[in-house]
Amino acid sequence: DQAFHLFLYSPETLRSLLQGIGLETIAIHNSVPSRGPLNPANPWMSRLKWRIGAAAFWSCAELLFKVTGGRVVWAPSFELIARRREGLS
């Protein structure tokens, strides 16, 4: 999926927003990049370039995530896992 987002939220902001609606954050991680462009001109070469670039970028994003103790999520997208807080119906 190739999404271009207008807003970027920090992990702490996302935790705060989720807490405000009664959810507890379990995990926030960098998401693995997609498999390639949606409509490539040259499918084979385009996919190869995409995978090499995505792997390099994702590796840097993961390193930054670990170095900052999970405070910086830098990938194009992320995975957020949350659940309803106990005591809420």
Summary of the structure (lengths in Angstrom):
residues: 89
radius of gyration: 16.2
end to end distance: 34.3
largest distance: 54.1
contacts: 189
relative contact order: 0.25
helix: 39%
strand: 17%
